[in-house]
Amino acid sequence: MPPLDAATLLMVIAVIDVVACVVWLALGEGLRIAPRAARRLSAYHGLCALAWWPALPESMERLVALPLDVISAGLLTAGVRGLTRVRYEAWDIVAIVAFGLVATAFTAGDPDLSTARAVSNIAGGALALMAAWDVAVGAGFRGRLTTVLVLPYGVLAAGCFWRTAGLLGWVPPGFNLAGLGANAPLAMLRLIVDLAIATGLVALVMQRLIARVRHLTRRDALTGLLNRRALEEHLARLQAKTERGRPNAVLVLDVDHFKRINDELGHAGGDAALQHLSRVLGETLRDTDCFGRLGGEEFAVLLPDTDLDGAMLVAERLRDLLQKQPLAWGDKLWPISASFGVATMRAGDSKGQDALTRADAAMYAAKARGRNRVLRAAGEAEFA
């Protein structure tokens, strides 16, 4: 079987890009998987198909192929950034793409395409390095797999810069890289790199889907807070720290007179009250605190590195904050309050469940004493 020539390989690359363009469009618009990133990646593959189609005459390279190369590289980097969610701004991508387009346009009076090609490769190499960085930082995989995902972008960037050096006469003539249209080995390498990038992008999508499913299984559907299962997982981790001598505390709170709220406002109003509480209290907690819904109108807050006195202050602050911010429902303001129980975690507790039980008992004691108050668990003074 005769070896494949460069033109055939470029046609294979173009066909693969067309297929990838359709696939990403279906993922983004049909299945709504990372739609913004998917649109960018679909456009990237579509423009690559146009830029590398072998039938495109050389006279159109400066006007069509080189600008498409730069724009498609920018779309690839923007798509990768959208999948990894490392950053959301794209000014640096836009700046490099604009530089590539403007610099290419300034070479219009030069009959030699070397400078225009060098500019295109510089922009493409820089954008490939940016994509590699975003994958390295935001892929979310372990080291070796992340390295595999980053590698094709590094190869792409190296090829762009090597080609630039040859076009500008910075390397000996024998080490120049001819263009893909006249370099079958380089075209084959580009095909392999494109397939590796496409595979890596699929892996990023899968990782994002897994993260989404994991998020949904750990979140309460109504409030968006951690659900009971997730709280118990965090509680077990805090218990391990407690066994090493770290102070940790648990708050349990329950909305006062919630049945009356449901009766007067209906279930929609009751749901709004729970969402209101979640928002008001969640905004004042630390990033390290774990706030979740145990079920019904009962919630819990896990306070890492917090002793009893600190936990009591936090609970009182939350109680006061909730009391001062009534629920706006219809054309009226409805007062919302909650009763709080506070307990510290102790060495020997069963995965932290004992502390949760003590805090829950203290919360019911607070309700029995008139509601809208904070009580520490029985026996806490001797352990404080």
ZAMARGU-4260 file (C-alpha; in steps of 0.2 Angstrom, whole numbers, plus 5000, padded with zeros to 4 digits):
<rodrens>
0) 5000/5000/5000 | 5008/5017/4995 | 5011/5029/5008 | 4998/5043/5010 | 5003/5060/5003
5) 5001/5077/5011 | 4985/5081/5001 | 4976/5065/5006 | 4981/5068/5024 | 4974/5086/5024
10) 4958/5079/5016 | 4957/5066/5030 | 4960/5080/5043 | 4946/5091/5035 | 4934/5077/5035
15) 4937/5073/5054 | 4935/5092/5057 | 4918/5092/5048 | 4912/5077/5058 | 4919/5085/5075
20) 4910/5101/5070 | 4893/5092/5069 | 4896/5082/5085 | 4900/5097/5095 | 4885/5106/5088
25) 4874/5092/5093 | 4882/5091/5110 | 4879/5110/5114 | 4863/5113/5105 | 4854/5096/5106
30) 4860/5089/5123 | 4864/5106/5131 | 4881/5100/5137 | 4892/5115/5140 | 4883/5124/5126
35) 4894/5140/5125 | 4910/5130/5125 | 4903/5117/5112 | 4898/5131/5100 | 4916/5138/5101
40) 4923/5120/5098 | 4911/5117/5084 | 4916/5133/5075 | 4934/5129/5078 | 4932/5112/5069
45) 4922/5120/5055 | 4935/5134/5052 | 4949/5121/5052 | 4940/5111/5039 | 4939/5126/5028
50) 4957/5132/5031 | 4965/5115/5028 | 4954/5109/5013 | 4967/5104/5000 | 4957/5112/4986
55) 4960/5130/4993 | 4972/5139/4981 | 4988/5146/4988 | 4982/5163/4982 | 4969/5163/4995
60) 4981/5158/5009 | 4984/5176/5015 | 4966/5181/5013 | 4957/5166/5020 | 4968/5151/5026
65) 4979/5161/5038 | 4966/5172/5046 | 4955/5156/5048 | 4970/5147/5057 | 4972/5161/5069
70) 4953/5163/5073 | 4951/5144/5074 | 4966/5143/5087 | 4957/5156/5097 | 4941/5147/5097
75) 4950/5131/5102 | 4957/5140/5117 | 4941/5148/5121 | 4932/5131/5120 | 4945/5123/5132
80) 4943/5137/5144 | 4925/5135/5144 | 4926/5116/5148 | 4939/5118/5161 | 4931/5134/5169
85) 4948/5140/5174 | 4943/5158/5170 | 4928/5166/5161 | 4936/5181/5154 | 4943/5180/5136
90) 4952/5196/5133 | 4969/5188/5132 | 4963/5176/5118 | 4954/5191/5109 | 4970/5201/5110
95) 4981/5187/5102 | 4969/5184/5089 | 4967/5202/5085 | 4986/5203/5084 | 4987/5189/5072
100) 4974/5196/5061 | 4981/5214/5061 | 4999/5208/5058 | 4994/5197/5044 | 4984/5211/5036
105) 5000/5222/5037 | 5009/5210/5026 | 4997/5212/5012 | 5010/5221/5001 | 5023/5208/5003
110) 5022/5195/4989 | 5032/5183/5000 | 5020/5174/5012 | 5034/5169/5024 | 5031/5184/5036
115) 5012/5181/5036 | 5014/5163/5039 | 5026/5166/5053 | 5014/5178/5061 | 5000/5165/5060
120) 5011/5152/5068 | 5016/5164/5082 | 4998/5167/5086 | 4993/5149/5085 | 5008/5144/5096
125) 5004/5156/5109 | 4985/5151/5109 | 4990/5133/5110 | 5001/5136/5126 | 4987/5145/5134
130) 4975/5130/5130 | 4989/5119/5138 | 4989/5129/5153 | 4970/5129/5156 | 4970/5110/5153
135) 4984/5108/5166 | 4976/5119/5179 | 4957/5115/5176 | 4956/5097/5169 | 4953/5090/5186
140) 4962/5073/5183 | 4977/5066/5191 | 4995/5071/5186 | 4998/5058/5173 | 4982/5059/5164
145) 4983/5078/5164 | 5000/5077/5156 | 4993/5066/5142 | 4979/5079/5139 | 4992/5093/5139
150) 5004/5085/5128 | 4996/5088/5111 | 4994/5106/5114 | 5013/5107/5118 | 5017/5098/5102
155) 5006/5109/5092 | 5014/5125/5100 | 5031/5118/5097 | 5027/5114/5079 | 5021/5132/5077
160) 5036/5140/5084 | 5048/5129/5075 | 5039/5133/5059 | 5040/5151/5063 | 5059/5150/5066
165) 5061/5142/5049 | 5051/5155/5040 | 5061/5169/5048 | 5077/5161/5044 | 5082/5157/5062
170) 5086/5139/5059 | 5098/5131/5047 | 5089/5127/5030 | 5090/5108/5033 | 5079/5110/5049
175) 5065/5120/5041 | 5048/5113/5042 | 5039/5114/5026 | 5020/5118/5026 | 5007/5104/5029
180) 5003/5104/5010 | 5020/5099/5006 | 5025/5089/5021 | 5017/5072/5023 | 5025/5067/5040
185) 5020/5084/5047 | 5003/5082/5040 | 5002/5065/5049 | 5008/5072/5065 | 4995/5086/5064
190) 4982/5072/5061 | 4988/5063/5077 | 4988/5079/5087 | 4970/5084/5081 | 4964/5066/5086
195) 4973/5068/5103 | 4965/5085/5106 | 4948/5079/5101 | 4949/5064/5113 | 4955/5075/5127
200) 4941/5087/5124 | 4929/5072/5125 | 4937/5067/5142 | 4935/5085/5148 | 4916/5084/5144
205) 4915/5067/5153 | 4923/5074/5168 | 4911/5089/5168 | 4896/5078/5166 | 4903/5067/5181
210) 4905/5082/5191 | 4888/5088/5187 | 4880/5072/5192 | 4891/5071/5208 | 4885/5089/5212
215) 4867/5085/5209 | 4868/5069/5220 | 4875/5080/5234 | 4863/5095/5234 | 4846/5098/5240
220) 4835/5101/5225 | 4825/5115/5233 | 4838/5125/5242 | 4854/5121/5233 | 4862/5117/5249
225) 4871/5101/5254 | 4859/5087/5256 | 4860/5075/5271 | 4871/5063/5263 | 4884/5076/5259
230) 4883/5083/5276 | 4886/5066/5284 | 4902/5064/5272 | 4909/5081/5278 | 4904/5076/5296
235) 4915/5060/5295 | 4929/5070/5288 | 4928/5083/5302 | 4927/5069/5315 | 4944/5063/5309
240) 4951/5080/5312 | 4943/5080/5329 | 4952/5064/5333 | 4968/5073/5330 | 4964/5087/5342
245) 4956/5100/5331 | 4941/5109/5338 | 4925/5107/5327 | 4907/5111/5330 | 4889/5107/5324
250) 4874/5118/5323 | 4857/5111/5320 | 4842/5124/5317 | 4824/5122/5313 | 4812/5135/5307
255) 4799/5140/5320 | 4781/5138/5317 | 4784/5131/5299 | 4767/5122/5299 | 4759/5139/5301
260) 4769/5147/5287 | 4764/5132/5276 | 4745/5134/5281 | 4745/5153/5278 | 4756/5155/5263
265) 4754/5138/5255 | 4767/5125/5250 | 4775/5138/5238 | 4776/5150/5252 | 4784/5137/5263
270) 4797/5133/5250 | 4800/5151/5248 | 4803/5153/5266 | 4816/5138/5266 | 4825/5146/5251
275) 4825/5163/5260 | 4833/5155/5275 | 4846/5146/5265 | 4851/5162/5256 | 4851/5174/5271
280) 4862/5162/5282 | 4872/5155/5268 | 4879/5173/5263 | 4886/5176/5280 | 4895/5159/5283
285) 4913/5156/5279 | 4919/5146/5263 | 4925/5132/5274 | 4909/5130/5283 | 4896/5117/5277
290) 4878/5122/5276 | 4865/5109/5272 | 4847/5104/5274 | 4844/5088/5284 | 4826/5087/5279
295) 4810/5096/5280 | 4813/5113/5289 | 4828/5107/5298 | 4846/5112/5293 | 4864/5110/5299
300) 4880/5120/5299 | 4897/5112/5301 | 4910/5124/5308 | 4928/5118/5306 | 4941/5124/5318
305) 4928/5132/5329 | 4926/5129/5348 | 4910/5130/5358 | 4911/5149/5362 | 4914/5153/5344
310) 4900/5141/5338 | 4888/5150/5350 | 4893/5167/5343 | 4890/5160/5326 | 4873/5153/5330
315) 4867/5169/5339 | 4873/5179/5324 | 4863/5168/5312 | 4848/5168/5323 | 4848/5187/5324
320) 4851/5189/5305 | 4837/5178/5301 | 4825/5188/5313 | 4830/5204/5305 | 4826/5199/5287
325) 4808/5194/5285 | 4802/5185/5270 | 4794/5196/5256 | 4779/5186/5250 | 4765/5194/5240
330) 4763/5211/5247 | 4768/5207/5265 | 4783/5204/5275 | 4782/5188/5285 | 4794/5186/5300
335) 4805/5170/5300 | 4814/5164/5315 | 4823/5148/5320 | 4829/5138/5335 | 4847/5133/5336
340) 4856/5119/5345 | 4875/5119/5347 | 4887/5105/5350 | 4906/5102/5349 | 4913/5086/5341
345) 4922/5075/5353 | 4935/5061/5351 | 4927/5044/5350 | 4910/5050/5342 | 4904/5039/5329
350) 4908/5048/5312 | 4902/5064/5320 | 4884/5057/5322 | 4884/5059/5341 | 4888/5078/5339
355) 4874/5080/5327 | 4862/5070/5339 | 4867/5082/5354 | 4865/5097/5343 | 4848/5091/5338
360) 4843/5088/5356 | 4848/5105/5360 | 4838/5113/5346 | 4822/5104/5352 | 4826/5110/5370
365) 4827/5128/5362 | 4810/5126/5355 | 4803/5120/5371 | 4809/5135/5380 | 4800/5147/5368
370) 4809/5146/5351 | 4820/5159/5342 | 4834/5155/5354 | 4851/5147/5354 | 4855/5133/5367
375) 4871/5123/5369 | 4870/5104/5371 | 4868/5096/5388 | 4885/5093/5396 | 4895/5105/5384
380) 4902/5115/5398 | 4912/5101/5405 | 4920/5098/5388 | 4922/5116/5383
</rodrens>
